[in-house]
């Protein structure tokens, strides 16, 4: 289940990165750089969620 949620989050992050780069920059983002930036953001969010202390 976590793999599916990670993939869904990755694709949503990729869409957000693509739209933001189209809005902010004149040149379109290449596929390699877009995938890399989305993967870094996704990995950071998943790791920070896993390392966050649970508050009881």
C-alpha positions in Angstrom: 0.0 0.0 0.0 2.8 2.4 0.8 4.4 1.8 -2.6 1.2 2.7 -4.3 0.8 5.9 -2.2 4.4 6.8 -2.9 3.9 6.4 -6.7 0.8 8.5 -6.6 2.6 11.2 -4.6 5.5 11.1 -7.0 3.2 11.6 -10.0 1.4 14.5 -8.3 4.7 16.1 -7.4 6.0 15.6 -11.0 2.8 17.4 -12.2 3.3 20.3 -9.8 7.0 20.6 -10.7 6.1 20.6 -14.4 3.4 23.3 -14.1 5.6 25.5 -11.8 8.5 25.3 -14.2 6.3 26.3 -17.1 4.8 29.2 -15.2 8.1 30.5 -13.8 10.5 29.9 -16.7 10.2 30.5 -20.4 11.9 27.2 -21.3 10.2 24.0 -20.5 11.8 21.6 -18.0 13.4 18.5 -19.5 12.1 15.1 -18.5 15.2 14.1 -16.7 15.5 17.2 -14.5 11.7 17.1 -13.8 11.8 13.5 -12.7 14.9 14.1 -10.5 13.4 17.1 -8.7 10.1 15.3 -8.2 12.0 12.2 -6.9 14.0 14.3 -4.4 10.9 16.1 -3.1 9.0 12.8 -2.8 11.9 11.1 -1.0 12.3 14.0 1.4 8.6 14.0 2.3 8.5 10.2 2.8 11.6 10.2 4.9 10.5 13.1 7.0 7.2 11.4 7.6 8.9 8.2 8.6 11.3 9.9 10.9 8.8 12.2 12.6 8.2 11.4 16.2 4.8 10.1 17.0 3.1 12.3 19.6 0.8 10.4 22.0 
